[in-house]
């Protein structure tokens, strides 16, 4: 007897339920905003906490297609802490950040259209500038930012220079409603944590080939000090 069950891939599931997911995210975001303590950025901390250390997982796509950006078969994902960041805010809303990440591609796929026959390790190190839109507009809970910089990429046995650009969102736990009873909720060390999600395009600028160029998505935690 044949099995009539149908297995729905994560990508097809996402496409089929995109409207429901967007509606749920909107309702959740509205709820968080309504419960948020609207702090100006300068009011989050008594002390001047300009440093930020982050640990994240990262997922790379070396065959990025803007018409099909969520094609799961093209992603290679590594768990926390496969990406480490250290940032410093040197002027209001403007930070400098150093980032290191590691990932691995397995044989059988493609990299920028070229067949992959062996494992390829991907190491990246980059220096970037970040501009906080959340700080500029005093947005509670969510702190979107823009990011751009120059990176070093070790792709298998080859090394490249990359131009990096993208953005992300920081979620400051100090702004969530369950901490609104505290005047300075972020002074306790465990309240200085936050959540970060980010998307970056890393373009090979060493030569005219696309080899090594990829899109990197990451998600993790950060700690302000």
NUNURO-848069 format. One line per field, with one value per residue (C-alpha): residue number from 1; x, y, z; residue in one letter. Coordinates in pm, whole numbers, plus 32768, in hexadecimal, padded with zeros to 4 digits. Layout:
BEGIN
i [NUM;...]
c1 [X;...]
c2 [Y;...]
c3 [Z;...]
aa [a;...]
***
This chain:
BEGIN
i [1;2;3;4;5;6;7;8;9;10;11;12;13;14;15;16;17;18;19;20;21;22;23;24;25;26;27;28;29;30;31;32;33;34;35;36;37;38;39;40;41;42;43;44;45;46;47;48;49;50;51;52;53;54;55;56;57;58;59;60;61;62;63;64;65;66;67;68;69;70;71;72;73;74;75;76;77;78;79;80;81;82;83;84;85;86;87;88;89;90;91;92;93;94;95;96;97;98;99;100;101;102;103;104;105;106;107;108;109;110;111;112;113;114;115;116;117;118;119;120;121;122;123;124;125;126;127;128;129;130;131;132;133;134;135;136;137;138;139;140;141;142;143;144;145;146;147;148;149;150;151;152;153;154;155;156;157;158;159;160;161;162;163;164;165;166;167;168;169;170;171;172;173;174;175;176;177;178;179;180;181;182;183;184;185;186;187;188;189;190;191;192;193;194;195;196;197;198;199;200;201;202;203;204;205;206;207;208;209;210;211;212;213;214;215;216;217;218;219;220;221;222;223;224;225]
c1 [8000;8091;80CD;7FED;8082;8127;8265;826B;83C8;8417;842D;82DC;8245;82CC;8240;80EE;80D2;8189;8051;8007;816F;8172;8029;80A9;81EE;8129;8048;8173;8235;810A;80E3;8253;824A;8114;81BD;830E;83A8;83F5;855B;8639;877C;8837;8742;8782;88BA;8938;8A9D;8B23;8B0B;8BA8;8C2E;8B64;8BD0;8B00;8AF0;8A1E;89D2;8A05;8978;8A16;8989;8A8D;8982;88A4;877F;86C5;8590;859F;865C;85D7;8636;86A2;8772;8871;88B4;89D0;899C;8A85;8A16;8A75;8B86;8BE5;8BDC;8C7A;8C5D;8CEF;8C70;8CB2;8BD8;8CCF;8BD1;8A59;89AB;8AEC;8BB7;8CE6;8CD9;8DC7;8D2B;8DAD;8CE3;8D13;8C47;8C75;8BF1;8BC0;8BFD;8ADB;8A60;8AC8;8B82;8B29;8AC6;8C09;8BE3;8C70;8D31;8DDB;8D97;8DDE;8E1B;8DAD;8E58;8E03;8E8F;8E03;8E09;8CC8;8C14;8AB2;89B3;8895;8742;86A4;8780;873E;85C3;85B2;84FE;84AA;84F7;8578;86B8;86E6;8836;88F3;8A4B;8B66;8CD7;8DFE;8E4A;8F44;8EC1;8F71;8EB0;8F46;90AF;906F;906A;8F9C;8F46;8DD2;8CF2;8BE8;8A99;894C;8898;87F5;8720;877F;866F;86C3;8637;864B;8529;843B;8300;8355;8473;83B4;8394;8507;8585;86D2;8683;87CC;88B2;88A4;8999;8895;87B8;88C3;8889;87D7;8783;8817;87B3;8879;8893;89D3;8A41;8BB5;8C31;8D82;8E33;8F8A;8F39;8E19;8DAE;8C8F;8D45;8D2B;8C14;8AF6;89DC;89F9;88D6;8916;8852;88CC;88F8;89C6;8A38;8A6C;8B78]
c2 [8000;814F;825B;837D;8471;85A9;8639;87B3;884B;8970;8A58;89EF;8A02;8B64;8BCF;8B33;8BD1;8D1A;8DE9;8D3F;8D65;8ED8;8F11;8E5B;8F25;906A;9014;8FAA;90E4;91C1;9113;9141;92AE;92F1;9251;92F2;93F3;950A;9556;9646;9595;9667;95F3;947D;9489;955F;9517;955C;9403;9429;92C9;91A6;9038;8F4C;8DD3;8D4F;8C2F;8C78;8BF5;8C3A;8C24;8C1A;8BFB;8D1B;8D5B;8E9F;8E03;8CDB;8D5A;8C53;8B1D;8A40;894C;8A60;8AAC;8A28;8A67;8A5C;8A74;8B74;8BED;8BD6;8D53;8E3E;8FB9;90D1;9233;938B;94C1;95DE;96F0;96FD;95ED;9598;9463;93A9;922C;910B;8FBC;8E5B;8D38;8BD0;8AED;89B3;894E;87DD;8735;86F5;8858;898C;8AC7;8BEE;8AF5;8A28;88B9;886D;8724;8749;87ED;8961;8A21;8B8C;8C7B;8DEC;8F13;906E;91D0;9298;93D6;93BB;94D3;94A9;9512;94AC;95A3;96B4;9697;961F;94DE;93FE;9289;926D;931A;92F8;9357;9371;92D3;92ED;929A;91D8;906B;8F53;8E08;8CB8;8BDC;8A81;8ABC;8C19;8D6C;8E99;8FF8;9036;9164;912E;91DB;9193;91CD;9133;9163;9164;9112;91B7;90E7;921C;92AF;9189;91B9;90BF;91A5;92EC;92FC;934A;94A9;942B;92C4;9288;92C4;9156;908E;8F90;90A7;9123;9006;902C;8F6E;8FB9;8F53;8FC1;8F97;8FEB;8FD6;8F89;8FDD;8F6A;90AD;900F;8FB6;8FB2;8E4C;8E0C;8CED;8D14;8E14;8DB0;8E23;8DE8;8DDD;8DD0;8DCA;8DC7;8E86;8FB4;904C;91C1;9238]
c3 [8000;7F9E;80A0;8041;813C;80B3;8147;8136;8124;820D;80E2;8052;81AD;81CF;807E;80C8;8220;81E4;821D;8369;83DB;8381;843A;856F;856A;8549;8670;8744;86E9;873B;888B;88E0;887E;894E;8A7E;8A43;8B28;8A33;8A93;89DD;8991;8A93;8BA2;8B79;8C51;8D6F;8D09;8BAE;8B0E;89B7;8981;88F7;88E0;8808;87CF;86AE;85C8;8459;8314;81C1;8062;7F4B;7E3B;7EA4;7DBC;7DFE;7D60;7E52;7F86;8079;7FB2;80D5;8006;7FC2;8132;8208;837B;84A8;8613;871E;8742;85D3;85C3;86C2;86BE;8791;8761;87F3;87D2;87A3;8756;8787;86B9;85FA;8653;85D3;85D9;85A2;8543;8510;8486;8419;8336;8265;8110;80C5;7F71;7E89;7E69;7DAC;7E06;7D27;7C19;7C31;7C9F;7DF9;7E11;7F66;80B5;80B8;81F8;81FD;82EF;82F2;83B3;837E;83FE;83DA;8433;84C1;84CF;85C7;853D;8687;8741;8641;865D;87CA;8768;8893;889F;873A;86CA;854F;84BE;8376;834C;8252;824A;81BE;8205;81D6;8150;8154;8064;804F;7FE2;7F5D;8006;7FA0;800D;8031;8036;8142;8159;81FD;8343;8470;85A5;8714;8812;8960;8A7F;8B5C;8A94;8AB7;8B83;8C96;8D03;8CF5;8E72;8E8E;8E5B;8DDA;8D76;8CC5;8DEE;8E5E;8D8A;8D1D;8C95;8BA7;8AB4;8969;882B;86D6;8575;8445;82CC;820E;80A5;8081;7F23;7E9D;7E34;7DFB;7C92;7B9C;7BEB;7CD9;7D86;7EFE;7EF2;7FD6;80B5;822A;831D;8493;85D8;873E;8882;88E9;8A30;8A69;8B59]
aa [x;x;x;x;x;x;x;x;x;x;x;x;x;x;x;x;x;x;x;x;x;x;x;x;x;x;x;x;x;x;x;x;x;x;x;x;x;x;x;x;x;x;x;x;x;x;x;x;x;x;x;x;x;x;x;x;x;x;x;x;x;x;x;x;x;x;x;x;x;x;x;x;x;x;x;x;x;x;x;x;x;x;x;x;x;x;x;x;x;x;x;x;x;x;x;x;x;x;x;x;x;x;x;x;x;x;x;x;x;x;x;x;x;x;x;x;x;x;x;x;x;x;x;x;x;x;x;x;x;x;x;x;x;x;x;x;x;x;x;x;x;x;x;x;x;x;x;x;x;x;x;x;x;x;x;x;x;x;x;x;x;x;x;x;x;x;x;x;x;x;x;x;x;x;x;x;x;x;x;x;x;x;x;x;x;x;x;x;x;x;x;x;x;x;x;x;x;x;x;x;x;x;x;x;x;x;x;x;x;x;x;x;x;x;x;x;x;x;x;x;x;x;x;x;x]
***
